[in-house]
């Protein structure tokens, strides 16, 4: 492309508007790689969508990739047609329109690329301020989680020492809470109801901290989950009724 575009550069003219074989070769090469990239993206995206078993956000992402790939293929075909028509001095109106669209497309792509480049910075800023979904989820779970891991310290997972993301912290807290619930099943009353699950679990944690002997295992009536977000929702619902450590009247007299 650099070689065949030499004459256009030396004359200070857009090669898009220059008749001759060099224009046809230039845009033939351009359209080959400009069409190959979206074609690969389209094949992979359609394959993933056909395979299924994807979450809604991932499906939406692949759907967006399909739209962008189709747009890229249309652009490659349209630009190739422009180059061939310009090379033989035909359909000058279409050629000039395509040149204007190319200029506009560059601006749109530059804006889109700028937004994409800014997203990680915004995400990190939101995490630093602690207002992202995962940080808020950690805060909701923290009172219940802190009491549970104090009663069941063996459930605490090892720390790598590196800074972990809020999502990773939320995931770890969910695992530790679930492991604590399993251990505290040997300290639950036999007649635990779904409405009183939080208080019953707090009672069990209190018994274990006090060294009370274990009893027959009782399953806490808490729903299971299929992914991390649903797990956070289930545990956050449980933590809403968690007795405050500074308000012992909410813990049953039997536990004390």
Order of alpha helices (4+ residues) and beta strands (2+ residues): alpha-alpha-alpha-alpha-alpha-alpha-alpha-alpha
